[in-house]
Amino acid sequence: MAGTNASGRKPKLSNVNSPHKDRSERAKKSIENNKDFQAIKSPPARLTSEEKTLYKHIVQEFNAKGILKDLDSSLLEEFVAQVSVSRQARAVIKEHGVVIFEDDKMKKNPAVDVLNNAVKNIKSLGSSFGMDPISRSSILSDVVPENDTGETDDIVSQMGG
């Protein structure tokens, strides 16, 4: 509903330098509340070896920035599972084609819908993690030092960088 506290863009919880006092305070509280969460370590055993490889790669990249925490592991697990589903659907489409024949009638291969749904889920989950250029630049813009003296800013040091 328009005009409610829940409407509009999500608050940027890392912008401690916001000119708006309430936003700045909310960002400082967010950083303080998140500092004690553990970083993600190893992938869940239930993932396939291919999924574990992707999981480890993502964790390695994002742990270097101090962005992912253990609480994010289930979302990350779902992300890599959706990537796996999309790869499986692509393999089925490659083998059988986009259309199949059933009772001499041409029909869309159900794997096409599976692939489309997986891609939507990948896009949505990936955006949450900063895995597209726009969301990544938004997330990482607050993790880059603001000065040229070589010192890291408060946000980077609080995030473990």
HELIX and SHEET records of a PDB file:
HELIX    1   1 LYS A   21  ASN A   34  1                                  14    
HELIX    2   2 SER A   49  ASN A   63  1                                  15    
HELIX    3   3 ASP A   70  ASP A   72  5                                   3    
HELIX    4   4 SER A   73  HIS A   96  1                                  24    
HELIX    5   5 PRO A  110  PHE A  129  1                                  20    
HELIX    6   6 PRO A  133  LEU A  140  1                                   8    
HELIX    7   7 ASP A  154  GLN A  158  1                                   5    
SHEET    1   A 2 VAL A  99  GLU A 102  0                                        
SHEET    2   A 2 LYS A 105  LYS A 108 -1                                        
END                                                                             
